[in-house]
Amino acid sequence: MFQDFKTKIIFLGSIFFITFICYLLFRFLILFCYDDVFVTLNSTDILFSFLYGIKFDVSIISLIYIPFFFLLLLPIKSKKTADILLLGIFFTFLLQIIILISDFIYFPEAKRHIADELANIWTERMYIVSYIIDKMLVFTILLLTSFFFICYLLIKLFNKTIIYKNVKLTKNIIVIFIIMSVMLLMFRGKLTDKPLNITDIYKMTNSIPQATLSLNPVFTSVHTLRKKDISFKNNYPADMAFSNSQKLLLSENEKIIDSKYPLMRQIEIGGKEKNYNVFIVLLESWSPKYIDGYSHNNYGVTPNIDNIISESIVFTNAYAAGIRSIYGISAAFAGVSLVPGLQHFAYGLELNNIFSIADIFPKDVYYKSFMQSSKRESYKLCDIAKNIFHVDETFGKEDMPNLMNYTGKHHFGYDYDLLMFSSDKATEKFKQNKKFFIFTFTGTTHTPFNSTVPEFDKYPRTTDENKYLNTLYYSDYSIGQLIEKSKKEGWFDNTIFIFLADHNLNTTVKTDNLKEKFNIPFIIYAPKIFKPQKINYTVSQLDIIPTLCHILNTNKPFVALGKNALDETTEHFALVTEGTNLAIICDNYYMKHNRQKVLETNATEGSEEYRKMEDSILSLDKSITEAFKHNIWYK
């Protein structure tokens, strides 16, 4: 294929250069198409982002191509061997382009590059395809056309060369050594210490947006999926971390019952346990901004939840544990904060002993069920809930009949069908004199916000925000019907309804402010049990398990990285995972950290608040990783 050694070097250099140009073009696309993320950057910041970006681009490109380039630089007499190596280069080039395109599509959802999301991509393949068709079809066609044009040029370049046979290795060994040394140096990114990794960007840049613009999704994905390379070693002493975490988590009437399981705690109860029905609705992408009862913005699409709010315990400063649904599920259902580097459920975390919210409820007293409006295979949640979270039954979209004449297809299902199906189950168990715990997860308010039925298209479908408001209107109606049915069937009075979101609607958040980005609705609705009140201190999804344990007055040992949300006598916080970073949100302060240094905070450096938040982040993070590393999360 190669006429001489010089031709070979030119060919490989062309491959490297073309790949680098693709990375550069995608960085420009991210900057100009999602400029709201980078609004705080001035021209100098942007310039340096691109300069820093070169370092990360050539590092990951070198890592990917080093083995192929080295073998191709050797004397190859077999055309078959050369073809295999060239096919490897072509495949890795294709894979990089696919990741770049995927990242461009994903970016507005998370306001950051993809990382460990690649591990879950296969379970959501149908949604991804439908999302591309509905929202990104023209752009995707243009990208693919450009990609195939590049491939065509590469193939032409391949065909213009002939097999390289004549030059001996000894003649060019010095050149090969120099090329490999340069590529290794580019991969490492520095002469000393460990090779370049994600944390290094925070030593160069001045802000999170600048760091985001400097990085690329191939680099973040590879280093995240390697796990140990991005674990960002937390050197906080484990014993001290567990001790600090206990102080953060324990209420006055709680105790650690086994020193070998330092996060497992128990309530010192007085009186009898309370056997209320519990019905949880985890709301896909609901944001306080669009709920008039929260924001008073008068969007007019949440009349039912607004009425509920007037009779509920409402938390005005509630926060999600992450920006994706799996983080919300893990936090609400299992009390687990998926800190960076920790394996997710269905990808290894379930190999540990896990406590779930369903374990609170005595098996001989309660019927326990998990239901989602999306298909059963989505995130493998039905399998996880049945086999790991210990519920009696699980149901997905396939199990629920369509109750309306829907005009649009929803990959994540229909909320009305879900809530009517689940309310039928509740009624069935109520008539059998059995208590129930039902956990539902809605989905209609997920992108791309397709139409449901015409009567809920309150706003013209001209913008994504309008489309979202229409699906929210439908979802709110579904909640209203759930409450009406519970009253009609007689199980309303003794049931605690909990409504909270899995995460904020990230596509509408125009700033990188932590509180805006992670703020969610959180409502406890049981007017026959609790007096309505508004609570303004910080709470999170991680507080659900401790809160229910206290409400039900159970002495069941439990584990959760949260506190009783109804305890007004203690300091509250929210632990948040954002990509490869951690954050803690308190009533008046917040801090973002990457296990090596503080990235962002509104506390004065050196102050008591600053020190306390940094200790809290590192202690909680270390406790979580140590507990799962040694399988001492739950006994």
Sequence and secondary structure as in RCSB ss.txt:
>XXXX:A:sequence
MFQDFKTKIIFLGSIFFITFICYLLFRFLILFCYDDVFVTLNSTDILFSFLYGIKFDVSIISLIYIPFFFLLLLP
IKSKKTADILLLGIFFTFLLQIIILISDFIYFPEAKRHIADELANIWTERMYIVSYIIDKMLVFTILLLTSFFFI
CYLLIKLFNKTIIYKNVKLTKNIIVIFIIMSVMLLMFRGKLTDKPLNITDIYKMTNSIPQATLSLNPVFTSVHTL
RKKDISFKNNYPADMAFSNSQKLLLSENEKIIDSKYPLMRQIEIGGKEKNYNVFIVLLESWSPKYIDGYSHNNYG
VTPNIDNIISESIVFTNAYAAGIRSIYGISAAFAGVSLVPGLQHFAYGLELNNIFSIADIFPKDVYYKSFMQSSK
RESYKLCDIAKNIFHVDETFGKEDMPNLMNYTGKHHFGYDYDLLMFSSDKATEKFKQNKKFFIFTFTGTTHTPFN
STVPEFDKYPRTTDENKYLNTLYYSDYSIGQLIEKSKKEGWFDNTIFIFLADHNLNTTVKTDNLKEKFNIPFIIY
APKIFKPQKINYTVSQLDIIPTLCHILNTNKPFVALGKNALDETTEHFALVTEGTNLAIICDNYYMKHNRQKVLE
TNATEGSEEYRKMEDSILSLDKSITEAFKHNIWYK
>XXXX:A:secstr
  SSHHHHHHHHHHHHHHHHHHHHHHHHHHHHHSGGGGTT  HHHHHHHHHHHHHHHHHHHHHHHHHHHHHHHS 
   HHHHHHHHHHHHHHHHHHHHHHHHHHHHHHHHSS  SGGGGGGGGGHHHHHHHHHHHSHHHHHHHHHHHHHH
HHHHHHHHHT     SS HHHHHHHHHHHHHHHHHHHH SSSSS   GGGHHHH SSHHHHHHH  HHHHHHHHH
TSTTSS    S HHHHHHHHHHHH  TTEEE  TTSTT EEE   S     EEEEEEETT  GGG HHHH     
  HHHHHHHTTSEEEEEEE SSSSHHHHHHHHHH     TT   TTTTGGGS    GGGGS TTTEEEEEEESS 
TTGGGHHHHHHHTS  SEEE GGGS   S  SS  TT  HHHHHHHHHHHHHHHHHTT EEEEEEE  TTSTT  
   GGG  S TTSHHHHHHHHHHHHHHHHHHHHHHHHHHT STTEEEEEEESS  GGG  S  HHHHHEEEEEEE
 TTTS  EEEEEEEEGGGHHHHHHHHHT    B  SS  TT TTS   EEEEETTEEEEE SS EEEE SSSEEE
ESS TTSHHHHHHHHHHHHHHHHHHHHHHTT S  
